[in-house]
């Protein structure tokens, strides 16, 4: 699932706090501080698990049990070296979608995600691929940076297999099919390198966050293969409607996932 760091501030932590909140008294703020860690430890011990206070794969599975939520990952296998990430995801309890270099990869991604979700709401959508030095969110085109100039020019034409600022309008109609599939407190992330560094890519992420109505997180630095359950270094997150982690998280203080109730002036539990 997701590897969390102590004192991490992220939508991942918000999800963790919401999943814990039905049994523990917690402030939903997206910060993994001492109280959240103690609540996690207490949850583990209540389930007969070792109370490590760490968000282990088994803990995530137990937290999601009995909810109508799902976590979905997809790996851009246009680069076969990302098989390492597939193995890392499988070791964390995930069974990622694997998309090879194909035309129309964005639509294939959306179709596969919808099928995986079924009648559940998406708590998290993790996309794993390359960032093309911060310019593209690859879905099924592989390692663009190391291609020959000729191969790059040909791949660049396959703009329905990656997402970038120049053609976001063309693929937004396809991507919008996932807008209603996220839980209100769901989130997305892409593990391409340097995506959070470039201003034009940050603007793209803001559009995608507004389209899906959930935060989307990306790394600012180069991301190491095999580290797909967490980000290497600082993270940039675009929140919908210009919100931030605090304002976005606080609206879910009264959310409960075991009986699937949620009240907010911002959104409804299922959208």
N, C-alpha and C positions, 0 to 999 in steps of 0.2 A: 504494500500500500504506500504509505508515506513515512519517510524518516523525518522526525522533527527534532530541532535543536532547542535546548533549554533557553528560554527568553526569546525564542523566535516570535516574530509578529507577522501573521499571514492569514489569508482566508482558510488555509489548512487547519490552523489552530482554532479558528472560529467554528469550523465543522466539528472538530474534536470536542470543543466545549458544548456545543449543542447536543451532540450524542451523549455526553456525560450528564447533561443538565437534568434529565428526567430522574436521576437518582442522586445527584450531588448538587449542592447549592453553589452556583458559580455566576460570576458576572461575565457576560458574553462581550469580550473586548478584543479577541484575536491575539492575545499575548499569552505565551506559555510561561507563566510565572509560578511561584511556589504553590499557590492555591490550586491552580489547574493541575500541576504535577501531583499534588497530594490527592486530588479527586481521582486522577487517573490510577494512582496506586491503590486507592480504596476500591475502585471499580475492579481492578485486577484481582485483588484479594477476595472480593465478594464472589468472583467466578472461579475461585480455586486456582488462580494463576499466581505466579511469582510476582509480588508487588514491586516491580522495578521502577515504576513511574516513567517508563519509556514506552512510546507508542509502537509496540512490536506488531508484526503482521497478524499474529493470533489475536492481539488486542483489538485491532481494527475490525477483524472479522467478527469478533464477539460484539463489538459496539454496533455494527451494522445489522446484526442478527435481529429479526423481528421488526425491522423497519421496511419501508417501501422505497429504499434508496439503493443506488448502485454506483460503483466507481468503474469507469471505463478508460482504458488506455489504447493508444494506437501508435505503432512504430513505422516509420518510413524505411522500409526494407529495400528501397532503391540503393541504399548503401549497405552491403552485407555485413560490414563491421558492426552495425547496430544490432546484430544478433546477440552481442554481449549485453545490450540493454534488455533485449527480450528475456534473456536468462535471469537478469537482475530482477525484472518485474515478476517473472514466474516464481522466483525465490521469495518474493514479498507477498505472494498469494494472489497475484494477478494473472490473467490469461489475455494478453494484449492482442488486439487486431494487428495483423501484419499486412501492409500494403506495399507491393513491389512496384518498380517503375512502370507506371501505366498512364494512359491518357485518362483525363477526367477523374483524377484521384480524389478531388474534393467531394464530388458527388458520391463516389464509392465510400469515402469516409463517412459522410452523413448517413448513407443507407445502412452501413455496417453498425454505426452507433445507434441508430434507431432500432435496429433488430436486436442488438445486445440489450438495450434498455427495456424493451418489451413494454410492460405496463408499469414499470418503475420510474421514479424520478432520478435524474442524474445528479448525484452529489458532487462528483468531480469528473472532469474530462481532461485527461493528460495526453498531449500530443508530443511525440518524440521524433525529432528529425534534425535537420541542419538549419542554420539561420542565414547562410550565405553572407557572412560578415555583417549581419544585422539587417539585411535587406529583404529576405524572404522567410516566411514560415513554411518550410517544406512539408508536404503531406505524403507524396509518393514519388519524388524525383531524385532522391539520393543526395550524394555529396557534390553540390554544385561548385563549390570553391575549387576543388581539385580537378575539375573537368578540363579537357582541352578547349581552346577557343571555339572550335567548330562544334563540339558536343554541347558546349554551353549555349551557343546560339540556337541550336536545335531544341534544347531543353527549355530555353526561355519562351519558346512558342507554345509550350504546353501549360499555359497559364491557368488552366482548370485543375492543375495538380499541385499548385502552391498558392500562397496568399501573400500579396505585397501591396503597397500603397497604390501603385499605378493601375491595378486592375481589380481593386476591391469591389467596385461597383458591379463588375461582371459576375463575381462569384457570391456576392452578398445574398442574392436570391436563393441560392443553394444552401448557404450557411444558415439562413433564417429558418430553415425547417427544424433546426434544433432549438430555436428560441423558447418554445413552450415545453421543452423536455427537461429542463433543469429544475431542481428544487429551488425555492426562493433564495436559499442560502448556498446554492451550488457555486462552483467556480471552475475555471479552466486554466490550463497552463501549457506552454510550449517550451521544449527544452533545446531549441536551436541556440547556437552561440551568438553572443553579443546583441541579441534582439532588443534589449532594453537600453542600448547605448545611443542609438540614432533617434533624433527628434521626429523624423518622418515615420519611423516605425512605431514610436510611442503614440503618434496621432492615429495610426492604423489600429493599434490595440484599443484605443479609446472608442473607435467606431465599432470594433468587434465586441467590446464590453457592453456598449449600448444596444447592439443588435441582439446579443444573447441575454442581456440584462443580468449578467454575472461578472465578477472580477476575472481578469485574465493576467496571469503572472508569467514573466520571462526572466532569464538571467541577463545580467549586464556584461559579465565576463565570458570567456571561452568556457564551455562545459565539457567535462571529461566523460568519455564513453564509460558506461558502467555505473554512473552516478545518477541514474534517472529517477531514483526515488527521492532525491533532494536536489537542490541547486548548489552549484559551486560559486561561492562568493555572493555579492549583493544581488538583490532581486528588485525588478521594477514591476509594479502591479497597476494596471488601469482598472478603475472602478466605474461602474455604470453611473450615468447622470452626474459626473464630477464628484462623486462621493469619495471618502477615504476609508481606511480600515476601521476607524473608530465609529464613524457615522453609519457605515454599512453594517457593522457587527451589532451595534446597539439595538437595531430594529428587530433583532431576533431574540431578545431577552425572554420573551414569553413563548417562544417556539418549543413545541414538544414533538418528538418524532415517533414515540411509541404509539400514541393514539392519533398521530398525524394532524395535530391542530396547530394553527398559526394565525395570528392577527397582526396586521400592520396597515398603516395608511399608505405605505410605499408600494406594497405588492401583496398578492395572495399566495398561499402556500404552494398550490399547483398553478402553473401558468400555461 
